[in-house]
Amino acid sequence: QSTVHALQEKIRAGETSASDIVASLFRRIEEVEGAIHAYITLMKEQAFEQAAVADAMIKRGDIKELTGIPIALKDILCTRGIRTTCGSRILANYIPPYDATVVEKLRDLGAIFPGKTNMDEFAMGSSNETSYFGITRNPWDLERIPGGSSGGSAAAVAADECIAALGSDTGGSIRQPAALCGVVGMKPTYGRVSRFGLIAFASSLDQIGPFTKDV
């Protein structure tokens, strides 16, 4: 799979469509997800619906910054109508009635959400081995950890199971798995990104940030 900016260029040039990107992505997920287990919940049906909307926008020339780009969401971010588990049995069936602010903002920019990524339970961990839903493997070596707590997001980007992803970082939960999986991760300045809809680990320290293939 490509980077965000390379896909943006192809979309603008009419060389690909959002539906083609999503179809390619889910073919890749079917190939490798059984071994890596980067996701807790896949949102295939919703992703293709979002892709159809994106393609209609592209036809009209209404192309926004992230139109047609699949971005995975750490399963600590509330998604309206889609279960949000925090990697915990306690929230295994929790369906939020609203979207986190970051999810709303990405949706407004045309992003597509392929699924919710695996994580250490309630973001307390650095190996992605404490999720109720099972461990995530490092795509570069399935015998190694991907880091945590945002290990699912880092592994999904590294394994081409998404184009980019969001994670959360309290004491290293974006930066450390990014390093272990060989991708770019950023912990923004505290307060720069809204935490509304993030299920907190430590509210005075949590930050939401991206994983990507390159800077």
N, C-alpha and C positions, 0 to 999 in steps of 0.2 A: 504493500500500500504506500501511498504518497504522503507528503507533508500537507499541512493545512494550506500553505501558500501556493504550492504546486497545483493542488486540486482547484483552488480558487481561480488560478490562471486558466486551467482547462475548462472549467465551467464557463468563464467569461468568453473564452474562445469558441464555445460550442462544441468542444471535443468530447465531452462526457455529460451525463445527466445525473441528477441526484439519485434517481431510481437505479441507474447502473452502478453508482458508487455503493449504495446500500446493498444491492444484490451481491456485488463482489465481496463486500465486507462479511456478509452472513455466510457466504461460501467458505471464507477463511475461518470464521468462527466454528463452523461445522467440522473443519479439518483439524483444528488444534485445541479447541476448548475442552475436550474430554481429558486431555493430558495436563492442561495448564490450570483450568478452573479459575479464570479471572473474574467471572461474573457470578452473582447470586441470582439475578433476575434478568432474563433477556426480554426485550421489548420489540420483537420482530414485526408484529402486525402494526404497532404504532409507528415504527420507523418507516415502513413502506407508505403508510398514510402521510407521514410528514414529508417523505420524499416526493409524493405526488403533488402536495401543496407547493413544495420548493420548485418543482419543475414548472408548475403553472406560473410562479413568480418569475422564473428565469425566462420563460417565453415572453412575458410582458416587459422584460428588461428591468425588472425590479429585483436586482441582485444586491443583497446586503453583505456585510462582512463575513458571515458564516453560513450563507445560504447553501444548503446541501452537504454540509460538513458533519460527519458523524462524531459526536463527542460523548464518551461514556461518563457516567456520574457515579461517584463513590456512594455506596448505599447508606450514607449518613445524611444525605441531602433529601429533603422532603420533595416528593413528586405526587401531584394531585392524581388520585385514582390508581396509583401504582405503589405496590407495597414497598415500604422503607424499613429495613430490618436492623440496621447497625450491626449486622453479623451476629445477632443475638436471637436465641429462641424466644425471649420475652416479647420481641417485636416481630415474630415470624409472620404474623397476619395483620400487621398494622398498615392501614391504608390512609395516608394523609389526605385531608380535605383541601390542601393548598400546595402550591409550588414554592420552594425556596426562592428567594430573590435572584440568586445566580441562575437558577433554572429558567425563571421568567425572562431574564436578560438575554440568555443564550437563545431561548425560543424566539424572542423578538428579533434577534439577529439572523434567524433562519437556520439555526443548528438543528441537527437530527440526533435523537437519543437512542442508541442501540441497546442500552441496558444499564443496570445498576451493578457496580463492581464489588467484589469481595473485599473484606477488611477484617482486621482484628476486632473482636467484639467490643463495641462501644469505643472504638479507636484506642483502646489501651493495649498496646503491644507494638513490637518492632520487627515481626517476622511473618505476619499473616498466617500464623498457625493456631490462633485462638478463636477463629470464626466457628460459630455453631454449624455453618453450612460446609465446613471442610476447608482444607488448606489450599493455598494458591502456590503453584510452582514457578520458579524462575524460568522464563522461556529459553534462556541461554544454556541452562543446565537443570534438568528436571529434578535432580537430587539436591538442589540448593534452594534457599528461601529467596523470595523477591523483595524482602524487607517489608516494613509496615509502619503505621497501620494501613496506609493507602496502597498496599501491595497489589491488590487487584487492578487498580487504575494503572500503576506502573507496568505491570505485566501485560495488560491489554494493549497498551501503546507499543511496548517492545515486541509483542507477538503479532502486530498488525491486526489486532482484533477491534481496533478503533483507530481513528486518525489523531485524536487528542482525548484527554480525559481531565476531569476535575478530581482533586483530592482535598484533604484537610490536614493541616499541620499544627500541632500543639508544641511538640518537643522534637520534631524531626520527621514527622509522618508523611511529608511529601519529599523532602530532600534526601532522606536515607534510601527509600525504595527507588527513587529516580537514579541514585548513584549505583545501587545494586543491579538495576535492570538496564543501565546504559542509556537512559533517556534524560531529557531535560525536565527538571521540576523547579517550581518557584514558590517560595513562601512570601507573599506580599507583605508590605508594611501593615501592621495591625490597624484595623479600621478602614483600610483602603477598599476592602471588599465587604459587602454586607454579609453578616452571619445569620440573617433572618432565614429560618427554615433549616439551619444546620443543627442537628441534634448534638448538643454540646458535650465535650469531654471536660474542658476547662474554659469557660466563657471568656475569661480575661486573657487567654493566650491563643485560642483557636483562630486559625486563618484558613480561608479557602483559596486554593491556587491551582494552576494548570500543570499537566504533564503533556509534553509534545516531543516530536522527533528531533527538532532542532530549535535553536533560540528564536 
